Amino acid sequence: MAKVKVEDLPKCLLQKLVPIQKWAILKCLKRHGRIILNDELGLGKRLVAISTAIVYKPEWPLLIVCPFVLRDVWREEFVKWIPNLDTSKIQIISPTIDINTQLPLTKAGASIFIVAY
């Protein structure tokens, strides 16, 4: 992967990042995206995660595992922060899916999977 800088993120995202978030993104990039974000509440972990995910977009599909109540929040945040994101590329998989249905488990062409527990 080419060397990527925080400054290469979309401007709509870059303008909203505070210094601690930029530092966290740099830390994520230094570790090739392999990190656990366990900061205190309200420090912008979701924005850091989305920013880091954008850097690795060529390597998607992307998997987000979150509590059931946050599945739609994650979807809304991706739509908010990723310019021109095709919402049909986001699939939410929840534990309430009836496994006896004939529906396919995944959408064709989905690139972001949000799994609720």
Phi and psi restraints in degrees (range 20) as a CNS / XPLOR table:
assign (resid 1 and name C) (resid 2 and name N)
       (resid 2 and name CA) (resid 2 and name C) 1.0 -67.5 20.0 2
assign (resid 2 and name N) (resid 2 and name CA)
       (resid 2 and name C) (resid 3 and name N) 1.0 155.4 20.0 2
assign (resid 2 and name C) (resid 3 and name N)
       (resid 3 and name CA) (resid 3 and name C) 1.0 -67.7 20.0 2
assign (resid 3 and name N) (resid 3 and name CA)
       (resid 3 and name C) (resid 4 and name N) 1.0 126.3 20.0 2
assign (resid 3 and name C) (resid 4 and name N)
       (resid 4 and name CA) (resid 4 and name C) 1.0 -118.4 20.0 2
assign (resid 4 and name N) (resid 4 and name CA)
       (resid 4 and name C) (resid 5 and name N) 1.0 143.1 20.0 2
assign (resid 4 and name C) (resid 5 and name N)
       (resid 5 and name CA) (resid 5 and name C) 1.0 -116.2 20.0 2
assign (resid 5 and name N) (resid 5 and name CA)
       (resid 5 and name C) (resid 6 and name N) 1.0 157.2 20.0 2
assign (resid 5 and name C) (resid 6 and name N)
       (resid 6 and name CA) (resid 6 and name C) 1.0 -56.8 20.0 2
assign (resid 6 and name N) (resid 6 and name CA)
       (resid 6 and name C) (resid 7 and name N) 1.0 -35.0 20.0 2
assign (resid 6 and name C) (resid 7 and name N)
       (resid 7 and name CA) (resid 7 and name C) 1.0 -65.1 20.0 2
assign (resid 7 and name N) (resid 7 and name CA)
       (resid 7 and name C) (resid 8 and name N) 1.0 -13.8 20.0 2
assign (resid 7 and name C) (resid 8 and name N)
       (resid 8 and name CA) (resid 8 and name C) 1.0 -83.2 20.0 2
assign (resid 8 and name N) (resid 8 and name CA)
       (resid 8 and name C) (resid 9 and name N) 1.0 -5.0 20.0 2
assign (resid 8 and name C) (resid 9 and name N)
       (resid 9 and name CA) (resid 9 and name C) 1.0 -69.6 20.0 2
assign (resid 9 and name N) (resid 9 and name CA)
       (resid 9 and name C) (resid 10 and name N) 1.0 159.2 20.0 2
assign (resid 9 and name C) (resid 10 and name N)
       (resid 10 and name CA) (resid 10 and name C) 1.0 -55.8 20.0 2
assign (resid 10 and name N) (resid 10 and name CA)
       (resid 10 and name C) (resid 11 and name N) 1.0 142.3 20.0 2
assign (resid 10 and name C) (resid 11 and name N)
       (resid 11 and name CA) (resid 11 and name C) 1.0 -58.7 20.0 2
assign (resid 11 and name N) (resid 11 and name CA)
       (resid 11 and name C) (resid 12 and name N) 1.0 -36.6 20.0 2
assign (resid 11 and name C) (resid 12 and name N)
       (resid 12 and name CA) (resid 12 and name C) 1.0 -61.6 20.0 2
assign (resid 12 and name N) (resid 12 and name CA)
       (resid 12 and name C) (resid 13 and name N) 1.0 -30.0 20.0 2
assign (resid 12 and name C) (resid 13 and name N)
       (resid 13 and name CA) (resid 13 and name C) 1.0 -84.9 20.0 2
assign (resid 13 and name N) (resid 13 and name CA)
       (resid 13 and name C) (resid 14 and name N) 1.0 -45.9 20.0 2
assign (resid 13 and name C) (resid 14 and name N)
       (resid 14 and name CA) (resid 14 and name C) 1.0 -59.0 20.0 2
assign (resid 14 and name N) (resid 14 and name CA)
       (resid 14 and name C) (resid 15 and name N) 1.0 -37.7 20.0 2
assign (resid 14 and name C) (resid 15 and name N)
       (resid 15 and name CA) (resid 15 and name C) 1.0 -67.1 20.0 2
assign (resid 15 and name N) (resid 15 and name CA)
       (resid 15 and name C) (resid 16 and name N) 1.0 -23.3 20.0 2
assign (resid 15 and name C) (resid 16 and name N)
       (resid 16 and name CA) (resid 16 and name C) 1.0 -92.0 20.0 2
assign (resid 16 and name N) (resid 16 and name CA)
       (resid 16 and name C) (resid 17 and name N) 1.0 -11.8 20.0 2
assign (resid 16 and name C) (resid 17 and name N)
       (resid 17 and name CA) (resid 17 and name C) 1.0 -76.2 20.0 2
assign (resid 17 and name N) (resid 17 and name CA)
       (resid 17 and name C) (resid 18 and name N) 1.0 136.1 20.0 2
assign (resid 17 and name C) (resid 18 and name N)
       (resid 18 and name CA) (resid 18 and name C) 1.0 -97.0 20.0 2
assign (resid 18 and name N) (resid 18 and name CA)
       (resid 18 and name C) (resid 19 and name N) 1.0 164.2 20.0 2
assign (resid 18 and name C) (resid 19 and name N)
       (resid 19 and name CA) (resid 19 and name C) 1.0 -52.4 20.0 2
assign (resid 19 and name N) (resid 19 and name CA)
       (resid 19 and name C) (resid 20 and name N) 1.0 -40.7 20.0 2
assign (resid 19 and name C) (resid 20 and name N)
       (resid 20 and name CA) (resid 20 and name C) 1.0 -66.4 20.0 2
assign (resid 20 and name N) (resid 20 and name CA)
       (resid 20 and name C) (resid 21 and name N) 1.0 -32.1 20.0 2
assign (resid 20 and name C) (resid 21 and name N)
       (resid 21 and name CA) (resid 21 and name C) 1.0 -71.3 20.0 2
assign (resid 21 and name N) (resid 21 and name CA)
       (resid 21 and name C) (resid 22 and name N) 1.0 -40.7 20.0 2
assign (resid 21 and name C) (resid 22 and name N)
       (resid 22 and name CA) (resid 22 and name C) 1.0 -61.3 20.0 2
assign (resid 22 and name N) (resid 22 and name CA)
       (resid 22 and name C) (resid 23 and name N) 1.0 -41.2 20.0 2
assign (resid 22 and name C) (resid 23 and name N)
       (resid 23 and name CA) (resid 23 and name C) 1.0 -61.9 20.0 2
assign (resid 23 and name N) (resid 23 and name CA)
       (resid 23 and name C) (resid 24 and name N) 1.0 -43.0 20.0 2
assign (resid 23 and name C) (resid 24 and name N)
       (resid 24 and name CA) (resid 24 and name C) 1.0 -64.4 20.0 2
assign (resid 24 and name N) (resid 24 and name CA)
       (resid 24 and name C) (resid 25 and name N) 1.0 -38.8 20.0 2
assign (resid 24 and name C) (resid 25 and name N)
       (resid 25 and name CA) (resid 25 and name C) 1.0 -64.8 20.0 2
assign (resid 25 and name N) (resid 25 and name CA)
       (resid 25 and name C) (resid 26 and name N) 1.0 -43.5 20.0 2
assign (resid 25 and name C) (resid 26 and name N)
       (resid 26 and name CA) (resid 26 and name C) 1.0 -59.9 20.0 2
assign (resid 26 and name N) (resid 26 and name CA)
       (resid 26 and name C) (resid 27 and name N) 1.0 -40.7 20.0 2
assign (resid 26 and name C) (resid 27 and name N)
       (resid 27 and name CA) (resid 27 and name C) 1.0 -62.8 20.0 2
assign (resid 27 and name N) (resid 27 and name CA)
       (resid 27 and name C) (resid 28 and name N) 1.0 -41.7 20.0 2
assign (resid 27 and name C) (resid 28 and name N)
       (resid 28 and name CA) (resid 28 and name C) 1.0 -61.8 20.0 2
assign (resid 28 and name N) (resid 28 and name CA)
       (resid 28 and name C) (resid 29 and name N) 1.0 -45.0 20.0 2
assign (resid 28 and name C) (resid 29 and name N)
       (resid 29 and name CA) (resid 29 and name C) 1.0 -66.3 20.0 2
assign (resid 29 and name N) (resid 29 and name CA)
       (resid 29 and name C) (resid 30 and name N) 1.0 -38.4 20.0 2
assign (resid 29 and name C) (resid 30 and name N)
       (resid 30 and name CA) (resid 30 and name C) 1.0 -61.2 20.0 2
assign (resid 30 and name N) (resid 30 and name CA)
       (resid 30 and name C) (resid 31 and name N) 1.0 -32.1 20.0 2
assign (resid 30 and name C) (resid 31 and name N)
       (resid 31 and name CA) (resid 31 and name C) 1.0 -99.3 20.0 2
assign (resid 31 and name N) (resid 31 and name CA)
       (resid 31 and name C) (resid 32 and name N) 1.0 18.6 20.0 2
assign (resid 31 and name C) (resid 32 and name N)
       (resid 32 and name CA) (resid 32 and name C) 1.0 57.5 20.0 2
assign (resid 32 and name N) (resid 32 and name CA)
       (resid 32 and name C) (resid 33 and name N) 1.0 36.6 20.0 2
assign (resid 32 and name C) (resid 33 and name N)
       (resid 33 and name CA) (resid 33 and name C) 1.0 81.6 20.0 2
assign (resid 33 and name N) (resid 33 and name CA)
       (resid 33 and name C) (resid 34 and name N) 1.0 -0.9 20.0 2
assign (resid 33 and name C) (resid 34 and name N)
       (resid 34 and name CA) (resid 34 and name C) 1.0 -96.3 20.0 2
assign (resid 34 and name N) (resid 34 and name CA)
       (resid 34 and name C) (resid 35 and name N) 1.0 93.4 20.0 2
assign (resid 34 and name C) (resid 35 and name N)
       (resid 35 and name CA) (resid 35 and name C) 1.0 -156.7 20.0 2
assign (resid 35 and name N) (resid 35 and name CA)
       (resid 35 and name C) (resid 36 and name N) 1.0 153.2 20.0 2
assign (resid 35 and name C) (resid 36 and name N)
       (resid 36 and name CA) (resid 36 and name C) 1.0 -108.4 20.0 2
assign (resid 36 and name N) (resid 36 and name CA)
       (resid 36 and name C) (resid 37 and name N) 1.0 122.8 20.0 2
assign (resid 36 and name C) (resid 37 and name N)
       (resid 37 and name CA) (resid 37 and name C) 1.0 -91.7 20.0 2
assign (resid 37 and name N) (resid 37 and name CA)
       (resid 37 and name C) (resid 38 and name N) 1.0 110.1 20.0 2
assign (resid 37 and name C) (resid 38 and name N)
       (resid 38 and name CA) (resid 38 and name C) 1.0 -128.4 20.0 2
assign (resid 38 and name N) (resid 38 and name CA)
       (resid 38 and name C) (resid 39 and name N) 1.0 38.1 20.0 2
assign (resid 38 and name C) (resid 39 and name N)
       (resid 39 and name CA) (resid 39 and name C) 1.0 -69.4 20.0 2
assign (resid 39 and name N) (resid 39 and name CA)
       (resid 39 and name C) (resid 40 and name N) 1.0 170.7 20.0 2
assign (resid 39 and name C) (resid 40 and name N)
       (resid 40 and name CA) (resid 40 and name C) 1.0 -64.0 20.0 2
assign (resid 40 and name N) (resid 40 and name CA)
       (resid 40 and name C) (resid 41 and name N) 1.0 163.5 20.0 2
assign (resid 40 and name C) (resid 41 and name N)
       (resid 41 and name CA) (resid 41 and name C) 1.0 -60.3 20.0 2
assign (resid 41 and name N) (resid 41 and name CA)
       (resid 41 and name C) (resid 42 and name N) 1.0 141.9 20.0 2
assign (resid 41 and name C) (resid 42 and name N)
       (resid 42 and name CA) (resid 42 and name C) 1.0 85.5 20.0 2
assign (resid 42 and name N) (resid 42 and name CA)
       (resid 42 and name C) (resid 43 and name N) 1.0 5.7 20.0 2
assign (resid 42 and name C) (resid 43 and name N)
       (resid 43 and name CA) (resid 43 and name C) 1.0 -94.0 20.0 2
assign (resid 43 and name N) (resid 43 and name CA)
       (resid 43 and name C) (resid 44 and name N) 1.0 -1.3 20.0 2
assign (resid 43 and name C) (resid 44 and name N)
       (resid 44 and name CA) (resid 44 and name C) 1.0 90.9 20.0 2
assign (resid 44 and name N) (resid 44 and name CA)
       (resid 44 and name C) (resid 45 and name N) 1.0 37.9 20.0 2
assign (resid 44 and name C) (resid 45 and name N)
       (resid 45 and name CA) (resid 45 and name C) 1.0 -62.0 20.0 2
assign (resid 45 and name N) (resid 45 and name CA)
       (resid 45 and name C) (resid 46 and name N) 1.0 -38.0 20.0 2
assign (resid 45 and name C) (resid 46 and name N)
       (resid 46 and name CA) (resid 46 and name C) 1.0 -65.0 20.0 2
assign (resid 46 and name N) (resid 46 and name CA)
       (resid 46 and name C) (resid 47 and name N) 1.0 -41.2 20.0 2
assign (resid 46 and name C) (resid 47 and name N)
       (resid 47 and name CA) (resid 47 and name C) 1.0 -66.8 20.0 2
assign (resid 47 and name N) (resid 47 and name CA)
       (resid 47 and name C) (resid 48 and name N) 1.0 -38.0 20.0 2
assign (resid 47 and name C) (resid 48 and name N)
       (resid 48 and name CA) (resid 48 and name C) 1.0 -63.6 20.0 2
assign (resid 48 and name N) (resid 48 and name CA)
       (resid 48 and name C) (resid 49 and name N) 1.0 -44.5 20.0 2
assign (resid 48 and name C) (resid 49 and name N)
       (resid 49 and name CA) (resid 49 and name C) 1.0 -63.5 20.0 2
assign (resid 49 and name N) (resid 49 and name CA)
       (resid 49 and name C) (resid 50 and name N) 1.0 -43.4 20.0 2
assign (resid 49 and name C) (resid 50 and name N)
       (resid 50 and name CA) (resid 50 and name C) 1.0 -66.4 20.0 2
assign (resid 50 and name N) (resid 50 and name CA)
       (resid 50 and name C) (resid 51 and name N) 1.0 -41.8 20.0 2
assign (resid 50 and name C) (resid 51 and name N)
       (resid 51 and name CA) (resid 51 and name C) 1.0 -60.7 20.0 2
assign (resid 51 and name N) (resid 51 and name CA)
       (resid 51 and name C) (resid 52 and name N) 1.0 -44.5 20.0 2
assign (resid 51 and name C) (resid 52 and name N)
       (resid 52 and name CA) (resid 52 and name C) 1.0 -64.9 20.0 2
assign (resid 52 and name N) (resid 52 and name CA)
       (resid 52 and name C) (resid 53 and name N) 1.0 -40.1 20.0 2
assign (resid 52 and name C) (resid 53 and name N)
       (resid 53 and name CA) (resid 53 and name C) 1.0 -62.4 20.0 2
assign (resid 53 and name N) (resid 53 and name CA)
       (resid 53 and name C) (resid 54 and name N) 1.0 -36.0 20.0 2
assign (resid 53 and name C) (resid 54 and name N)
       (resid 54 and name CA) (resid 54 and name C) 1.0 -62.5 20.0 2
assign (resid 54 and name N) (resid 54 and name CA)
       (resid 54 and name C) (resid 55 and name N) 1.0 -39.0 20.0 2
assign (resid 54 and name C) (resid 55 and name N)
       (resid 55 and name CA) (resid 55 and name C) 1.0 -60.3 20.0 2
assign (resid 55 and name N) (resid 55 and name CA)
       (resid 55 and name C) (resid 56 and name N) 1.0 -37.6 20.0 2
assign (resid 55 and name C) (resid 56 and name N)
       (resid 56 and name CA) (resid 56 and name C) 1.0 -95.4 20.0 2
assign (resid 56 and name N) (resid 56 and name CA)
       (resid 56 and name C) (resid 57 and name N) 1.0 16.9 20.0 2
assign (resid 56 and name C) (resid 57 and name N)
       (resid 57 and name CA) (resid 57 and name C) 1.0 -53.3 20.0 2
assign (resid 57 and name N) (resid 57 and name CA)
       (resid 57 and name C) (resid 58 and name N) 1.0 -37.3 20.0 2
assign (resid 57 and name C) (resid 58 and name N)
       (resid 58 and name CA) (resid 58 and name C) 1.0 -61.7 20.0 2
assign (resid 58 and name N) (resid 58 and name CA)
       (resid 58 and name C) (resid 59 and name N) 1.0 -18.1 20.0 2
assign (resid 58 and name C) (resid 59 and name N)
       (resid 59 and name CA) (resid 59 and name C) 1.0 -98.5 20.0 2
assign (resid 59 and name N) (resid 59 and name CA)
       (resid 59 and name C) (resid 60 and name N) 1.0 4.2 20.0 2
assign (resid 59 and name C) (resid 60 and name N)
       (resid 60 and name CA) (resid 60 and name C) 1.0 -62.5 20.0 2
assign (resid 60 and name N) (resid 60 and name CA)
       (resid 60 and name C) (resid 61 and name N) 1.0 153.1 20.0 2
assign (resid 60 and name C) (resid 61 and name N)
       (resid 61 and name CA) (resid 61 and name C) 1.0 -81.7 20.0 2
assign (resid 61 and name N) (resid 61 and name CA)
       (resid 61 and name C) (resid 62 and name N) 1.0 153.7 20.0 2
assign (resid 61 and name C) (resid 62 and name N)
       (resid 62 and name CA) (resid 62 and name C) 1.0 -112.1 20.0 2
assign (resid 62 and name N) (resid 62 and name CA)
       (resid 62 and name C) (resid 63 and name N) 1.0 137.8 20.0 2
assign (resid 62 and name C) (resid 63 and name N)
       (resid 63 and name CA) (resid 63 and name C) 1.0 -116.6 20.0 2
assign (resid 63 and name N) (resid 63 and name CA)
       (resid 63 and name C) (resid 64 and name N) 1.0 125.2 20.0 2
assign (resid 63 and name C) (resid 64 and name N)
       (resid 64 and name CA) (resid 64 and name C) 1.0 -115.5 20.0 2
assign (resid 64 and name N) (resid 64 and name CA)
       (resid 64 and name C) (resid 65 and name N) 1.0 125.9 20.0 2
assign (resid 64 and name C) (resid 65 and name N)
       (resid 65 and name CA) (resid 65 and name C) 1.0 -111.9 20.0 2
assign (resid 65 and name N) (resid 65 and name CA)
       (resid 65 and name C) (resid 66 and name N) 1.0 122.7 20.0 2
assign (resid 65 and name C) (resid 66 and name N)
       (resid 66 and name CA) (resid 66 and name C) 1.0 -147.8 20.0 2
assign (resid 66 and name N) (resid 66 and name CA)
       (resid 66 and name C) (resid 67 and name N) 1.0 166.4 20.0 2
assign (resid 66 and name C) (resid 67 and name N)
       (resid 67 and name CA) (resid 67 and name C) 1.0 -61.8 20.0 2
assign (resid 67 and name N) (resid 67 and name CA)
       (resid 67 and name C) (resid 68 and name N) 1.0 151.6 20.0 2
assign (resid 67 and name C) (resid 68 and name N)
       (resid 68 and name CA) (resid 68 and name C) 1.0 -52.1 20.0 2
assign (resid 68 and name N) (resid 68 and name CA)
       (resid 68 and name C) (resid 69 and name N) 1.0 -41.0 20.0 2
assign (resid 68 and name C) (resid 69 and name N)
       (resid 69 and name CA) (resid 69 and name C) 1.0 -70.4 20.0 2
assign (resid 69 and name N) (resid 69 and name CA)
       (resid 69 and name C) (resid 70 and name N) 1.0 -14.4 20.0 2
assign (resid 69 and name C) (resid 70 and name N)
       (resid 70 and name CA) (resid 70 and name C) 1.0 -102.3 20.0 2
assign (resid 70 and name N) (resid 70 and name CA)
       (resid 70 and name C) (resid 71 and name N) 1.0 0.6 20.0 2
assign (resid 70 and name C) (resid 71 and name N)
       (resid 71 and name CA) (resid 71 and name C) 1.0 -60.6 20.0 2
assign (resid 71 and name N) (resid 71 and name CA)
       (resid 71 and name C) (resid 72 and name N) 1.0 -42.9 20.0 2
assign (resid 71 and name C) (resid 72 and name N)
       (resid 72 and name CA) (resid 72 and name C) 1.0 -74.5 20.0 2
assign (resid 72 and name N) (resid 72 and name CA)
       (resid 72 and name C) (resid 73 and name N) 1.0 -30.0 20.0 2
assign (resid 72 and name C) (resid 73 and name N)
       (resid 73 and name CA) (resid 73 and name C) 1.0 -62.9 20.0 2
assign (resid 73 and name N) (resid 73 and name CA)
       (resid 73 and name C) (resid 74 and name N) 1.0 -45.2 20.0 2
assign (resid 73 and name C) (resid 74 and name N)
       (resid 74 and name CA) (resid 74 and name C) 1.0 -60.1 20.0 2
assign (resid 74 and name N) (resid 74 and name CA)
       (resid 74 and name C) (resid 75 and name N) 1.0 -44.4 20.0 2
assign (resid 74 and name C) (resid 75 and name N)
       (resid 75 and name CA) (resid 75 and name C) 1.0 -58.6 20.0 2
assign (resid 75 and name N) (resid 75 and name CA)
       (resid 75 and name C) (resid 76 and name N) 1.0 -48.4 20.0 2
assign (resid 75 and name C) (resid 76 and name N)
       (resid 76 and name CA) (resid 76 and name C) 1.0 -61.2 20.0 2
assign (resid 76 and name N) (resid 76 and name CA)
       (resid 76 and name C) (resid 77 and name N) 1.0 -38.2 20.0 2
assign (resid 76 and name C) (resid 77 and name N)
       (resid 77 and name CA) (resid 77 and name C) 1.0 -67.3 20.0 2
assign (resid 77 and name N) (resid 77 and name CA)
       (resid 77 and name C) (resid 78 and name N) 1.0 -39.5 20.0 2
assign (resid 77 and name C) (resid 78 and name N)
       (resid 78 and name CA) (resid 78 and name C) 1.0 -62.6 20.0 2
assign (resid 78 and name N) (resid 78 and name CA)
       (resid 78 and name C) (resid 79 and name N) 1.0 -43.4 20.0 2
assign (resid 78 and name C) (resid 79 and name N)
       (resid 79 and name CA) (resid 79 and name C) 1.0 -64.0 20.0 2
assign (resid 79 and name N) (resid 79 and name CA)
       (resid 79 and name C) (resid 80 and name N) 1.0 -38.8 20.0 2
assign (resid 79 and name C) (resid 80 and name N)
       (resid 80 and name CA) (resid 80 and name C) 1.0 -67.8 20.0 2
assign (resid 80 and name N) (resid 80 and name CA)
       (resid 80 and name C) (resid 81 and name N) 1.0 -41.8 20.0 2
assign (resid 80 and name C) (resid 81 and name N)
       (resid 81 and name CA) (resid 81 and name C) 1.0 -99.1 20.0 2
assign (resid 81 and name N) (resid 81 and name CA)
       (resid 81 and name C) (resid 82 and name N) 1.0 -16.1 20.0 2
assign (resid 81 and name C) (resid 82 and name N)
       (resid 82 and name CA) (resid 82 and name C) 1.0 -106.7 20.0 2
assign (resid 82 and name N) (resid 82 and name CA)
       (resid 82 and name C) (resid 83 and name N) 1.0 107.8 20.0 2
assign (resid 82 and name C) (resid 83 and name N)
       (resid 83 and name CA) (resid 83 and name C) 1.0 -60.6 20.0 2
assign (resid 83 and name N) (resid 83 and name CA)
       (resid 83 and name C) (resid 84 and name N) 1.0 139.0 20.0 2
assign (resid 83 and name C) (resid 84 and name N)
       (resid 84 and name CA) (resid 84 and name C) 1.0 61.6 20.0 2
assign (resid 84 and name N) (resid 84 and name CA)
       (resid 84 and name C) (resid 85 and name N) 1.0 26.7 20.0 2
assign (resid 84 and name C) (resid 85 and name N)
       (resid 85 and name CA) (resid 85 and name C) 1.0 -73.1 20.0 2
assign (resid 85 and name N) (resid 85 and name CA)
       (resid 85 and name C) (resid 86 and name N) 1.0 127.8 20.0 2
assign (resid 85 and name C) (resid 86 and name N)
       (resid 86 and name CA) (resid 86 and name C) 1.0 -78.0 20.0 2
assign (resid 86 and name N) (resid 86 and name CA)
       (resid 86 and name C) (resid 87 and name N) 1.0 112.2 20.0 2
assign (resid 86 and name C) (resid 87 and name N)
       (resid 87 and name CA) (resid 87 and name C) 1.0 -64.0 20.0 2
assign (resid 87 and name N) (resid 87 and name CA)
       (resid 87 and name C) (resid 88 and name N) 1.0 -18.5 20.0 2
assign (resid 87 and name C) (resid 88 and name N)
       (resid 88 and name CA) (resid 88 and name C) 1.0 -71.6 20.0 2
assign (resid 88 and name N) (resid 88 and name CA)
       (resid 88 and name C) (resid 89 and name N) 1.0 -10.2 20.0 2
assign (resid 88 and name C) (resid 89 and name N)
       (resid 89 and name CA) (resid 89 and name C) 1.0 -85.4 20.0 2
assign (resid 89 and name N) (resid 89 and name CA)
       (resid 89 and name C) (resid 90 and name N) 1.0 -3.8 20.0 2
assign (resid 89 and name C) (resid 90 and name N)
       (resid 90 and name CA) (resid 90 and name C) 1.0 -103.4 20.0 2
assign (resid 90 and name N) (resid 90 and name CA)
       (resid 90 and name C) (resid 91 and name N) 1.0 128.6 20.0 2
assign (resid 90 and name C) (resid 91 and name N)
       (resid 91 and name CA) (resid 91 and name C) 1.0 -125.9 20.0 2
assign (resid 91 and name N) (resid 91 and name CA)
       (resid 91 and name C) (resid 92 and name N) 1.0 129.0 20.0 2
assign (resid 91 and name C) (resid 92 and name N)
       (resid 92 and name CA) (resid 92 and name C) 1.0 -100.0 20.0 2
assign (resid 92 and name N) (resid 92 and name CA)
       (resid 92 and name C) (resid 93 and name N) 1.0 126.4 20.0 2
assign (resid 92 and name C) (resid 93 and name N)
       (resid 93 and name CA) (resid 93 and name C) 1.0 -114.2 20.0 2
assign (resid 93 and name N) (resid 93 and name CA)
       (resid 93 and name C) (resid 94 and name N) 1.0 115.3 20.0 2
assign (resid 93 and name C) (resid 94 and name N)
       (resid 94 and name CA) (resid 94 and name C) 1.0 -112.1 20.0 2
assign (resid 94 and name N) (resid 94 and name CA)
       (resid 94 and name C) (resid 95 and name N) 1.0 159.6 20.0 2
assign (resid 94 and name C) (resid 95 and name N)
       (resid 95 and name CA) (resid 95 and name C) 1.0 -70.2 20.0 2
assign (resid 95 and name N) (resid 95 and name CA)
       (resid 95 and name C) (resid 96 and name N) 1.0 -6.1 20.0 2
assign (resid 95 and name C) (resid 96 and name N)
       (resid 96 and name CA) (resid 96 and name C) 1.0 -92.3 20.0 2
assign (resid 96 and name N) (resid 96 and name CA)
       (resid 96 and name C) (resid 97 and name N) 1.0 5.8 20.0 2
assign (resid 96 and name C) (resid 97 and name N)
       (resid 97 and name CA) (resid 97 and name C) 1.0 -66.5 20.0 2
assign (resid 97 and name N) (resid 97 and name CA)
       (resid 97 and name C) (resid 98 and name N) 1.0 132.6 20.0 2
assign (resid 97 and name C) (resid 98 and name N)
       (resid 98 and name CA) (resid 98 and name C) 1.0 -76.7 20.0 2
assign (resid 98 and name N) (resid 98 and name CA)
       (resid 98 and name C) (resid 99 and name N) 1.0 114.7 20.0 2
assign (resid 98 and name C) (resid 99 and name N)
       (resid 99 and name CA) (resid 99 and name C) 1.0 -71.7 20.0 2
assign (resid 99 and name N) (resid 99 and name CA)
       (resid 99 and name C) (resid 100 and name N) 1.0 -8.7 20.0 2
assign (resid 99 and name C) (resid 100 and name N)
       (resid 100 and name CA) (resid 100 and name C) 1.0 -88.6 20.0 2
assign (resid 100 and name N) (resid 100 and name CA)
       (resid 100 and name C) (resid 101 and name N) 1.0 -4.4 20.0 2
assign (resid 100 and name C) (resid 101 and name N)
       (resid 101 and name CA) (resid 101 and name C) 1.0 -74.3 20.0 2
assign (resid 101 and name N) (resid 101 and name CA)
       (resid 101 and name C) (resid 102 and name N) 1.0 161.9 20.0 2
assign (resid 101 and name C) (resid 102 and name N)
       (resid 102 and name CA) (resid 102 and name C) 1.0 -92.3 20.0 2
assign (resid 102 and name N) (resid 102 and name CA)
       (resid 102 and name C) (resid 103 and name N) 1.0 6.3 20.0 2
assign (resid 102 and name C) (resid 103 and name N)
       (resid 103 and name CA) (resid 103 and name C) 1.0 -72.4 20.0 2
assign (resid 103 and name N) (resid 103 and name CA)
       (resid 103 and name C) (resid 104 and name N) 1.0 144.4 20.0 2
assign (resid 103 and name C) (resid 104 and name N)
       (resid 104 and name CA) (resid 104 and name C) 1.0 -67.4 20.0 2
assign (resid 104 and name N) (resid 104 and name CA)
       (resid 104 and name C) (resid 105 and name N) 1.0 148.8 20.0 2
assign (resid 104 and name C) (resid 105 and name N)
       (resid 105 and name CA) (resid 105 and name C) 1.0 -67.7 20.0 2
assign (resid 105 and name N) (resid 105 and name CA)
       (resid 105 and name C) (resid 106 and name N) 1.0 -33.5 20.0 2
assign (resid 105 and name C) (resid 106 and name N)
       (resid 106 and name CA) (resid 106 and name C) 1.0 -125.5 20.0 2
assign (resid 106 and name N) (resid 106 and name CA)
       (resid 106 and name C) (resid 107 and name N) 1.0 151.1 20.0 2
assign (resid 106 and name C) (resid 107 and name N)
       (resid 107 and name CA) (resid 107 and name C) 1.0 -78.6 20.0 2
assign (resid 107 and name N) (resid 107 and name CA)
       (resid 107 and name C) (resid 108 and name N) 1.0 142.7 20.0 2
assign (resid 107 and name C) (resid 108 and name N)
       (resid 108 and name CA) (resid 108 and name C) 1.0 -66.9 20.0 2
assign (resid 108 and name N) (resid 108 and name CA)
       (resid 108 and name C) (resid 109 and name N) 1.0 131.3 20.0 2
assign (resid 108 and name C) (resid 109 and name N)
       (resid 109 and name CA) (resid 109 and name C) 1.0 83.3 20.0 2
assign (resid 109 and name N) (resid 109 and name CA)
       (resid 109 and name C) (resid 110 and name N) 1.0 2.6 20.0 2
assign (resid 109 and name C) (resid 110 and name N)
       (resid 110 and name CA) (resid 110 and name C) 1.0 -67.4 20.0 2
assign (resid 110 and name N) (resid 110 and name CA)
       (resid 110 and name C) (resid 111 and name N) 1.0 141.7 20.0 2
assign (resid 110 and name C) (resid 111 and name N)
       (resid 111 and name CA) (resid 111 and name C) 1.0 -123.2 20.0 2
assign (resid 111 and name N) (resid 111 and name CA)
       (resid 111 and name C) (resid 112 and name N) 1.0 -11.2 20.0 2
assign (resid 111 and name C) (resid 112 and name N)
       (resid 112 and name CA) (resid 112 and name C) 1.0 -125.1 20.0 2
assign (resid 112 and name N) (resid 112 and name CA)
       (resid 112 and name C) (resid 113 and name N) 1.0 120.3 20.0 2
assign (resid 112 and name C) (resid 113 and name N)
       (resid 113 and name CA) (resid 113 and name C) 1.0 -113.4 20.0 2
assign (resid 113 and name N) (resid 113 and name CA)
       (resid 113 and name C) (resid 114 and name N) 1.0 123.7 20.0 2
assign (resid 113 and name C) (resid 114 and name N)
       (resid 114 and name CA) (resid 114 and name C) 1.0 -110.0 20.0 2
assign (resid 114 and name N) (resid 114 and name CA)
       (resid 114 and name C) (resid 115 and name N) 1.0 114.0 20.0 2
assign (resid 114 and name C) (resid 115 and name N)
       (resid 115 and name CA) (resid 115 and name C) 1.0 -106.6 20.0 2
assign (resid 115 and name N) (resid 115 and name CA)
       (resid 115 and name C) (resid 116 and name N) 1.0 123.4 20.0 2
assign (resid 115 and name C) (resid 116 and name N)
       (resid 116 and name CA) (resid 116 and name C) 1.0 -96.4 20.0 2
assign (resid 116 and name N) (resid 116 and name CA)
       (resid 116 and name C) (resid 117 and name N) 1.0 144.1 20.0 2
